[in-house]
Amino acid sequence: MLRSSHHLIDPNKSSNTFGDLSLHENGLNLFTNAGNGGLLKIGLEELPDNFRVVLRKPFFKKLLLEGKSKTGLWKELARTIRLDYTSLVDLRNGETKSISLAVLKTLVLITKIPLEEAEKNCLFGYRSWGKPIRIPINPSPELASLVAHALGDGSIGERSFQVEYKNNNFECMKDVLSAVKKVFGVNASSRNEKNALVTTLPAAVGQVLFLAGATKGNKTKKDFDVPEWIKNGTRTIKQSFLRALFDDEGSVYIGKKSSNIKLYMGKLASKKDSLVKFLNSIRQMLEDFGIKSRGVITLREYRVKNQEKLMLGFWITGKRNLKLFAKKIGLNTVKQKKLEMAISSYKYDMWGEEVEDEILRVLCMEGPKKTSELVKGIARDRTSLLKHLHRLEANKKISSSRYELANGLYGFRWYTNTMAGGEENG
């Protein structure tokens, strides 16, 4: 087992100095915001000073010797890096294997060895006596999925940073454990608890997920959005995030008239704007895959222990949108099978606003069309198509002109309002 030094004089002081240098002035103890321009890297610079790291022995020895060379005496080095002499001796003799980031960052200032070189020689890091994790952590689909699960059925301790993920679907749990192994090098397991699978992950994992954009503590009381590195990430990163979130929080509904995928989430009423922003970010990410969704609505308002709460959500409907979701995002096996049933429940490929989008596309690309021509081209019954045509006309997106039929009755020709002059006489 790794041995942690308990002899730090004051690890919580705001800065360690050597001469006129300070850690803060050199940017070494500043966190990287996961929303910073879509970039993400979580390494020695971004992790908090109470993290501990284990370095490769040759590099660690070189670092200590160089530090002693710069300060002149081992006791002076101990004083400068705020360790008592006994702890430094333990480090020199290899009895203590790890070093706090606060001490490491002071050593690299003294020796002028770049922190990046120390990071390359870092075997792993950990919090307190927790399990070690790989460092650094870079953007990946697996990390994106873990952030989504932390915002979904997972939670990060407010103070401890310990992660708990609970789900009754074996496949979801397997995906989480696999991602934790790939991203952090941590072998985690799950247990059965009250008809659900539960896993508890090390605090170091929670610390990284927090830095990557997940929130800690009670999510219903916190402001959060999709991290910029995920919003601006690769399609694979976006897909991984969306799938994990919908696996946790989404549901598939099969109805007589229409079927859909719903995403509902709860929040304190005072945090409504924050949740609307988050859900709209999800909708925008779906748009990146060509998947259209309905607007965010309030589904329920209620009170719990004198706290006003609400449930907000949106849904994805229409055969074309559901087919795109199934193909480009996907769900766990159980939900995916239900989604396929939902898709099969539709009589027509297009539904709702999709029909109106197609009408506008045809009129814009091919010019004015008779009602009969639109019925044939869009493969929709006349009554249904007329409903959509009249709705578009009421919204002033299209107009119509009459023409006389052979039997003395009138037909209609439709055109978009962008066509100058229209077709007044057919």
C-alpha positions as CSV (number, residue, x, y, z in Angstrom):
1,M,0.0,0.0,0.0
2,L,1.2,3.5,-0.8
3,R,2.3,5.4,2.2
4,S,1.1,9.0,2.6
5,S,3.2,11.6,4.4
6,H,1.5,13.1,7.5
7,H,4.3,15.6,8.1
8,L,3.3,18.5,5.9
9,I,3.8,21.7,7.9
10,D,1.0,23.6,6.2
11,P,-0.4,22.2,3.0
12,N,-3.3,24.6,2.9
13,K,-1.3,27.8,2.7
14,S,-2.3,29.9,-0.3
15,S,1.2,29.9,-1.9
16,N,4.6,28.4,-1.6
17,T,7.5,30.7,-2.5
18,F,11.1,30.4,-3.5
19,G,12.9,33.8,-3.7
20,D,10.5,36.1,-5.6
21,L,8.5,33.4,-7.3
22,S,5.1,32.2,-6.3
23,L,3.0,29.4,-7.6
24,H,0.0,31.6,-8.3
25,E,2.1,34.1,-10.3
26,N,3.5,31.3,-12.4
27,G,0.1,29.8,-13.1
28,L,0.8,26.5,-11.5
29,N,-2.1,26.3,-9.1
30,L,-4.8,27.5,-11.4
31,F,-7.6,25.1,-12.4
32,T,-8.5,24.6,-16.0
33,N,-12.2,25.3,-16.6
34,A,-13.8,22.5,-18.6
35,G,-15.8,25.2,-20.5
36,N,-12.7,27.1,-21.7
37,G,-13.1,27.3,-25.4
38,G,-13.9,23.6,-25.7
39,L,-10.4,22.6,-24.6
40,L,-9.9,20.1,-21.9
41,K,-6.8,18.6,-20.2
42,I,-6.7,17.5,-16.6
43,G,-3.2,17.0,-15.4
44,L,-0.9,18.1,-12.7
45,E,-1.5,21.8,-13.3
46,E,-5.3,21.4,-13.1
47,L,-5.6,19.0,-10.1
48,P,-5.8,20.5,-6.6
49,D,-2.7,20.7,-4.4
50,N,-3.9,18.0,-2.0
51,F,-3.7,15.4,-4.7
52,R,-0.8,13.0,-4.3
53,V,1.3,11.6,-7.2
54,V,3.8,8.8,-7.6
55,L,6.7,9.6,-10.0
56,R,9.1,7.4,-11.8
57,K,12.0,6.7,-9.5
58,P,14.9,8.1,-11.7
59,F,13.0,11.3,-12.3
60,F,12.0,11.7,-8.6
61,K,15.6,11.1,-7.6
62,K,16.8,13.7,-10.1
63,L,14.2,16.2,-8.9
64,L,15.2,15.9,-5.2
65,L,18.9,16.1,-6.0
66,E,18.4,19.1,-8.2
67,G,16.4,20.7,-5.4
68,K,19.1,20.1,-2.9
69,S,21.6,21.5,-5.3
70,K,19.6,24.7,-5.6
71,T,19.1,25.2,-1.8
72,G,22.4,23.9,-0.6
73,L,21.3,21.6,2.2
74,W,18.7,18.9,2.7
75,K,17.3,20.7,5.7
76,E,17.0,23.9,3.7
77,L,15.2,22.1,0.9
78,A,12.8,20.6,3.5
79,R,12.1,24.1,4.9
80,T,11.6,25.6,1.4
81,I,9.1,22.9,0.2
82,R,7.3,23.0,3.6
83,L,8.1,19.5,4.7
84,D,9.7,18.5,8.0
85,Y,13.1,16.9,7.6
86,T,11.9,13.4,8.6
87,S,9.4,13.4,5.8
88,L,12.1,14.5,3.3
89,V,14.4,11.7,4.5
90,D,11.5,9.2,3.9
91,L,11.2,10.5,0.4
92,R,14.9,10.2,-0.3
93,N,15.0,6.6,1.1
94,G,11.9,5.5,-0.9
95,E,9.9,4.8,2.3
96,T,7.3,7.3,1.2
97,K,6.4,6.7,-2.4
98,S,4.1,9.6,-3.1
99,I,4.4,13.4,-2.9
100,S,1.7,16.0,-2.7
101,L,1.1,18.3,-5.7
102,A,1.8,21.3,-3.4
103,V,5.3,20.0,-2.7
104,L,5.9,18.9,-6.3
105,K,4.9,22.3,-7.7
106,T,7.3,24.0,-5.3
107,L,10.1,21.6,-6.3
108,V,9.6,22.4,-10.0
109,L,9.8,26.1,-9.3
110,I,13.0,25.6,-7.4
111,T,14.6,23.3,-10.0
112,K,13.2,25.1,-13.0
113,I,12.2,21.6,-14.3
114,P,9.0,22.1,-16.3
115,L,5.8,20.7,-14.7
116,E,5.1,19.1,-18.1
117,E,8.2,16.9,-17.6
118,A,7.0,15.9,-14.2
119,E,3.7,15.0,-15.7
120,K,5.3,12.8,-18.3
121,N,7.0,11.0,-15.4
122,C,3.9,10.6,-13.4
123,L,2.8,7.0,-12.9
124,F,-0.5,7.9,-11.2
125,G,-2.2,10.2,-8.7
126,Y,-4.8,9.8,-6.0
127,R,-6.7,11.6,-3.2
128,S,-5.9,10.7,0.4
129,W,-5.9,6.9,0.7
130,G,-8.0,6.4,-2.4
131,K,-7.3,4.3,-5.4
132,P,-4.8,5.7,-7.9
133,I,-5.8,7.0,-11.3
134,R,-3.9,7.7,-14.5
135,I,-2.7,11.2,-15.1
136,P,-3.2,13.2,-17.3
137,I,-6.8,12.8,-18.5
138,N,-7.6,13.9,-22.0
139,P,-10.9,14.3,-23.9
140,S,-12.4,11.0,-25.0
141,P,-15.9,9.5,-25.7
142,E,-15.6,7.4,-22.5
143,L,-14.9,10.5,-20.4
144,A,-17.9,12.3,-22.1
145,S,-20.1,9.3,-21.2
146,L,-19.0,9.4,-17.6
147,V,-19.7,13.1,-17.3
148,A,-23.2,12.4,-18.7
149,H,-23.8,9.5,-16.2
150,A,-22.6,11.8,-13.4
151,L,-25.3,14.3,-14.5
152,G,-27.8,11.5,-14.8
153,D,-28.1,8.6,-12.5
154,G,-24.8,9.2,-10.8
155,S,-23.7,11.6,-8.0
156,I,-20.5,13.2,-6.8
157,G,-20.1,13.8,-3.1
158,E,-20.1,17.5,-2.2
159,R,-17.0,17.3,0.0
160,S,-15.7,13.8,-0.4
161,F,-15.9,13.7,-4.3
162,Q,-16.7,10.0,-4.0
163,V,-18.9,8.9,-6.9
164,E,-21.9,6.7,-6.7
165,Y,-23.7,5.4,-9.8
166,K,-27.0,3.5,-9.5
167,N,-28.9,1.9,-12.4
168,N,-31.1,-1.2,-12.8
169,N,-29.8,-1.9,-16.3
170,F,-26.8,-4.2,-16.4
171,E,-25.6,-2.9,-19.8
172,C,-25.5,0.7,-18.5
173,M,-23.5,-0.4,-15.4
174,K,-21.1,-2.4,-17.6
175,D,-20.5,0.6,-19.8
176,V,-19.7,2.8,-16.8
177,L,-17.3,0.3,-15.4
178,S,-15.6,-0.2,-18.8
179,A,-15.2,3.6,-19.2
180,V,-13.7,4.0,-15.7
181,K,-11.2,1.3,-16.6
182,K,-10.3,2.8,-19.9
183,V,-10.1,6.5,-18.7
184,F,-8.7,6.1,-15.2
185,G,-7.2,2.6,-15.2
186,V,-9.4,1.7,-12.2
187,N,-11.0,-1.7,-11.8
188,A,-14.3,-1.1,-10.2
189,S,-17.2,-3.4,-9.4
190,S,-20.9,-3.2,-8.8
191,R,-23.2,-4.6,-6.1
192,N,-27.0,-5.3,-5.9
193,E,-28.8,-2.9,-3.7
194,K,-32.6,-2.6,-3.5
195,N,-33.3,-4.0,-6.9
196,A,-30.6,-1.8,-8.6
197,L,-27.0,-2.1,-9.4
198,V,-24.7,0.3,-7.6
199,T,-21.0,1.1,-7.9
200,T,-18.9,3.4,-5.8
201,L,-15.9,5.0,-7.5
202,P,-12.8,6.7,-5.9
203,A,-12.8,10.3,-5.0
204,A,-10.0,10.9,-7.5
205,V,-12.5,9.9,-10.3
206,G,-15.1,12.3,-8.9
207,Q,-12.5,15.1,-8.7
208,V,-11.6,14.6,-12.4
209,L,-15.3,14.4,-13.5
210,F,-16.0,17.6,-11.6
211,L,-13.1,19.3,-13.4
212,A,-14.5,17.9,-16.7
213,G,-17.8,19.6,-16.2
214,A,-20.0,17.4,-14.0
215,T,-21.5,18.9,-10.8
216,K,-21.1,17.7,-7.2
217,G,-23.7,17.6,-4.5
218,N,-27.4,17.8,-5.1
219,K,-27.9,18.4,-8.8
220,T,-31.4,19.7,-8.4
221,K,-29.9,22.7,-6.5
222,K,-27.0,23.4,-8.8
223,D,-26.5,25.4,-12.1
224,F,-24.8,23.4,-14.8
225,D,-24.7,23.1,-18.6
226,V,-23.1,20.7,-21.1
227,P,-19.3,21.3,-20.9
228,E,-17.9,23.3,-23.9
229,W,-15.4,20.5,-24.6
230,I,-18.3,18.2,-25.2
231,K,-20.4,20.7,-27.1
232,N,-17.4,21.5,-29.4
233,G,-16.1,18.0,-29.4
234,T,-16.0,15.3,-32.1
235,R,-19.2,13.6,-33.2
236,T,-18.1,10.5,-31.3
237,I,-17.7,12.5,-28.1
238,K,-21.1,14.2,-28.6
239,Q,-22.7,10.8,-29.4
240,S,-21.3,9.2,-26.4
241,F,-22.5,12.0,-24.1
242,L,-26.0,11.9,-25.5
243,R,-26.4,8.2,-25.4
244,A,-25.3,8.0,-21.8
245,L,-27.6,10.8,-20.8
246,F,-30.6,9.3,-22.6
247,D,-29.8,5.9,-21.2
248,D,-30.1,7.3,-17.7
249,E,-32.8,10.0,-18.1
250,G,-34.6,9.3,-21.3
251,S,-37.7,7.1,-21.9
252,V,-39.4,5.7,-25.0
253,Y,-43.2,6.1,-25.3
254,I,-45.3,4.2,-27.9
255,G,-48.7,5.8,-28.5
256,K,-51.6,5.3,-30.8
257,K,-51.2,8.5,-32.8
258,S,-47.5,9.2,-32.2
259,S,-44.5,7.8,-30.4
260,N,-41.5,9.6,-29.0
261,I,-38.4,9.7,-26.8
262,K,-38.8,11.9,-23.7
263,L,-36.1,13.6,-21.6
264,Y,-37.4,14.9,-18.3
265,M,-35.3,16.3,-15.5
266,G,-36.1,18.0,-12.1
267,K,-34.8,21.1,-10.5
268,L,-35.6,23.7,-7.8
269,A,-38.0,26.2,-9.2
270,S,-35.4,28.9,-8.6
271,K,-33.0,27.0,-11.0
272,K,-35.5,26.8,-13.8
273,D,-33.5,29.0,-16.2
274,S,-30.4,26.8,-15.6
275,L,-32.3,23.6,-16.5
276,V,-33.9,25.2,-19.6
277,K,-30.4,26.2,-20.7
278,F,-29.1,22.7,-20.2
279,L,-32.0,21.0,-22.0
280,N,-31.6,23.4,-24.9
281,S,-27.9,22.6,-25.2
282,I,-29.0,18.9,-25.5
283,R,-31.5,19.9,-28.2
284,Q,-28.8,21.8,-30.1
285,M,-26.5,18.8,-29.9
286,L,-29.2,16.6,-31.3
287,E,-29.6,19.2,-34.2
288,D,-25.9,18.5,-35.0
289,F,-27.0,15.0,-35.9
290,G,-30.1,16.2,-37.9
291,I,-32.5,15.2,-35.1
292,K,-35.2,17.8,-34.4
293,S,-37.0,18.0,-31.1
294,R,-39.9,19.9,-29.6
295,G,-39.3,22.9,-27.3
296,V,-38.7,22.6,-23.6
297,I,-41.9,22.7,-21.5
298,T,-42.8,22.5,-17.9
299,L,-44.4,19.2,-17.1
300,R,-45.0,19.5,-13.4
301,E,-44.7,22.0,-10.5
302,Y,-44.8,20.7,-7.0
303,R,-43.6,21.3,-3.4
304,V,-41.4,19.1,-1.2
305,K,-40.6,20.2,2.3
306,N,-41.4,23.9,1.6
307,Q,-39.2,23.8,-1.5
308,E,-40.8,24.7,-4.9
309,K,-39.7,22.2,-7.5
310,L,-40.5,21.5,-11.1
311,M,-40.0,19.0,-13.9
312,L,-38.9,20.2,-17.3
313,G,-38.4,18.3,-20.5
314,F,-38.8,17.9,-24.2
315,W,-39.4,15.0,-26.6
316,I,-38.3,13.8,-30.0
317,T,-41.1,12.7,-32.2
318,G,-41.7,11.7,-35.8
319,K,-40.5,8.6,-37.6
320,R,-37.6,10.3,-39.4
321,N,-36.3,11.8,-36.1
322,L,-36.6,8.6,-34.2
323,K,-34.9,6.7,-37.0
324,L,-32.0,9.2,-37.0
325,F,-31.7,8.9,-33.2
326,A,-31.7,5.1,-33.3
327,K,-29.0,5.1,-36.0
328,K,-26.8,8.0,-34.9
329,I,-27.1,8.0,-31.1
330,G,-28.6,4.7,-30.0
331,L,-29.7,3.4,-26.6
332,N,-29.0,0.4,-24.4
333,T,-30.4,-2.9,-25.8
334,V,-33.7,-2.7,-23.8
335,K,-34.5,0.9,-24.8
336,Q,-33.3,0.4,-28.3
337,K,-35.7,-2.5,-28.9
338,K,-38.6,-0.3,-27.6
339,L,-37.4,2.5,-29.8
340,E,-37.6,0.2,-32.9
341,M,-41.1,-0.7,-31.9
342,A,-41.9,3.1,-31.6
343,I,-40.5,3.6,-35.1
344,S,-42.6,0.8,-36.5
345,S,-45.7,2.2,-35.0
346,Y,-45.7,5.1,-37.5
347,K,-47.7,4.7,-40.7
348,Y,-45.9,7.4,-42.5
349,D,-42.2,8.2,-42.6
350,M,-42.9,11.9,-41.9
351,W,-45.0,13.2,-39.1
352,G,-46.1,16.6,-37.8
353,E,-43.6,19.4,-38.6
354,E,-41.6,17.1,-40.8
355,V,-44.4,17.1,-43.3
356,E,-44.5,20.8,-43.4
357,D,-40.7,21.0,-43.8
358,E,-41.0,18.6,-46.8
359,I,-43.8,20.7,-48.3
360,L,-41.6,23.8,-48.1
361,R,-38.7,21.9,-49.5
362,V,-40.6,20.7,-52.5
363,L,-42.2,24.1,-53.3
364,C,-38.8,25.8,-53.0
365,M,-37.0,23.3,-55.1
366,E,-39.6,22.5,-57.7
367,G,-41.9,25.5,-57.8
368,P,-45.7,25.8,-57.4
369,K,-47.6,22.5,-57.1
370,K,-51.2,21.5,-57.2
371,T,-52.7,19.8,-54.2
372,S,-52.9,16.5,-56.1
373,E,-49.3,16.7,-57.1
374,L,-48.2,17.3,-53.5
375,V,-50.4,14.3,-52.3
376,K,-48.6,12.1,-54.9
377,G,-45.1,13.4,-54.3
378,I,-45.2,13.4,-50.4
379,A,-47.2,10.1,-50.2
380,R,-49.8,11.6,-47.8
381,D,-53.6,11.3,-47.9
382,R,-55.4,14.5,-49.1
383,T,-57.1,15.3,-45.8
384,S,-53.9,15.1,-43.8
385,L,-51.9,17.1,-46.3
386,L,-54.5,19.9,-46.5
387,K,-54.3,20.3,-42.7
388,H,-50.6,21.0,-43.0
389,L,-51.0,23.2,-46.1
390,H,-53.6,25.4,-44.3
391,R,-51.3,25.6,-41.2
392,L,-48.4,26.8,-43.4
393,E,-50.7,29.3,-45.1
394,A,-52.0,30.6,-41.7
395,N,-48.4,31.1,-40.7
396,K,-47.8,33.0,-44.0
397,K,-45.1,30.6,-45.1
398,I,-47.0,29.7,-48.3
399,S,-49.9,31.0,-50.4
400,S,-52.4,29.5,-52.8
401,S,-54.2,30.5,-56.0
402,R,-57.4,28.9,-57.4
403,Y,-57.8,27.4,-60.8
404,E,-61.0,26.0,-62.4
405,L,-61.4,22.3,-62.9
406,A,-63.3,20.7,-65.8
407,N,-66.3,20.0,-63.7
408,G,-66.7,23.7,-62.8
409,L,-65.2,23.3,-59.3
410,Y,-61.9,24.8,-58.2
411,G,-58.5,23.4,-57.3
412,F,-55.6,25.0,-55.6
413,R,-52.0,25.6,-56.6
414,W,-49.5,26.3,-53.8
415,Y,-46.3,28.3,-53.7
416,T,-43.9,29.7,-51.2
417,N,-44.2,33.4,-50.3
418,T,-40.6,33.9,-51.4
419,M,-41.8,33.5,-55.0
420,A,-42.3,37.0,-56.3
421,G,-45.8,37.7,-57.6
422,G,-47.0,34.2,-57.0
423,E,-49.4,32.4,-59.3
424,E,-52.6,34.5,-59.1
425,N,-54.3,33.0,-62.1
426,G,-53.0,29.5,-61.9
